[in-house]
Every structure is written in C-alpha cells, then in structure tokens.
Amino acid sequence: MQITVQLPDDLAQRPDPGRAALEAFVIEGYRSGALSNAQAGGLLGLSRLGFEGFLKERQISDHAYDVKDLDHDWANVQRDAQRRLDQYTDWLRNCPEASGLVIEPASDNGPYPYQWKIFAVDPFSFVGHLTFHGPAVGGSETEKKLSLCRLLHNALVKAGMLS
C-alpha cells in the first residue's frame, strides 16, 4: 500500500522529507505500541538490531531492550535448541549404525553443542559420548542427517564396535 501525505512547505524543504515523515510515523507507532520492534524496523528496511541502533542514535529509549526481552529471547533459543535436539536424536536413532544401540541426549545439554550418550544393548554397556556442534549454515536436511550418521559411525569405529 502506498500513502500520500501533503507536507507544509517548511517541512517539504528539509532534506528527504518523505523519509523524515516515515521515520516520525514509525517512531510514534512504536512508542504507542501500535508497531512492534520488528514491524517498525521492517517499515524502515532495518533488522531488529538495526532498529534498536536507529532508536539509540535518536536517543529514544521507549521500550528499550531490557532484561525481560533478554529472558524472552533466551527462552526462545532454549526452546528452539530443544526442538533441534529432539529432531537430531530421532535422526540418529534412524541411522543404519544405530541398530542395537540406545541413544539418549546427555543430561547436561545446553543450547550448543548437542550431546548424546550411546549404549550397546547386548551386552548392555556404555559405548561413548557423541557431540555435534551443529550443521554448517544452509545445509539441507539430508546433509544434516548424513553428518549425524557419519558422526555416529566414527564414534562406533573409535569405540571398536565397527571397523
């Protein structure tokens, strides 16, 4: 949607009056709560952090990023990491090398790296730990699955269970 605004002559004489009007609109929308940080930044072509910098440059501290925001973001990071850990655990358990193994997430998993304990079923014994620092950025799901299976294979070779 495009909006046209009639500006008084004194305001129209300023450098880039359209951008100034847009910034004023966005700042007021953000201050009033009508626009979120992401929405406000998006209107200006900025990321969330870019918008925070935009506000700081103008000494605007309304709704500044605070401990509550940090707690919210950290909870999201932990939730996403747990979701990935669950997904990666399922993938590991479906690797051909996983037959006859029990693979469980290690109890001390933080968001990164991902860690598992591997046990042999017959006879039941501890095989070792598996640590995955995460896939390369942009890898496909198939590439991630193969990386995990290769990692498991290498851990079993190291433990003397495969050659």
Secondary structure by P-SEA (a helix, b strand, c coil): cbbbbbbccccccccaaaaaaaaaaaaaaaaaccccaaaaaaaacccaaaaaaaaaaaccccccccaaaaaaaaaaaaaaaaaaaaaaaaaaaaccccccbbbbcccccccccbbbbbbbcccccccbbbbbccccccccaaaaaaaaaaaaaaaaaaacccc
